[in-house]
Amino acid sequence: MIRMYGEVVVGYGAMAWAVDLGRIRGEVGSEDPALAQRYGAAFAERRDEVQGMIDDVIGDGSVLTLPDVARHMILGEPYDERIGFAYGYFLEYLCDVHGAFLPNPRWMPVPVDWCERVDEVLGGAGLLAEDFSMSDLMFGGAPVPLPRIDGFPGIGYREYGSLEEPAGLLARVGATDIAEEYQDAAYDVFQWLSEAHDAGRSVVAFFH
């Protein structure tokens, strides 16, 4: 089940933001205690279900809270390698705080293998740039150092300055004869890349 900041949606989905990665990278490891405290409280309020996931993994009687996760990332403290997913969700929270959410009607809810299916169809139609895929955009890795994440959330990003070529290819999807569902999914991502490029921002995406 996906919880999208108050809205519960059954299934998997991709969420993307147009963000200034410089700002996020500047806050992670900034050693700003006031920032860590403020973010920790807000993160716990907005993503309280992640606490239950942490408790299930720790399971040894120790206590590790969402404010602790925020503190680790903002103050540059050692991460708990057992809960890489929690740091991933905190990064998603930072993107929501600092970024512009990119509409995703054809990406939520979707099957768990949706990225691979879209890649196969678009690749066969010659609509994917050589170094670009949906799988990489959503599972290629975080833009800041995080512990290993086994499972969800998937995280990927595309830096500003590298958005035009893949967007240009995806813009041609309407002239192909591929199935409408794949055309629509590709057009959503085209809009993500285009909107971020026009705003001088990068795209950070999550899948869970």
Secondary structure, 3 states (H helix, E strand, C coil): CEEECCEEECCECEEEEEECHHHHHHHCCCCCHHHHHHHHHHHHHHCCHHHHHHHHHHCCCCCCCHHHHHHHHHHCCCCCHHHHHHHHHHHHHHHHHHCEEECCCCCCCECCCHHHHHHHHHHHCCCCCCCCCHHHHHHCCCCCCCCCCCCCCEEEEECCCCCHHHHHHHHHHHHCCCCHHHHHHHHHHHHHHHHHHHHCCEEEEEEC
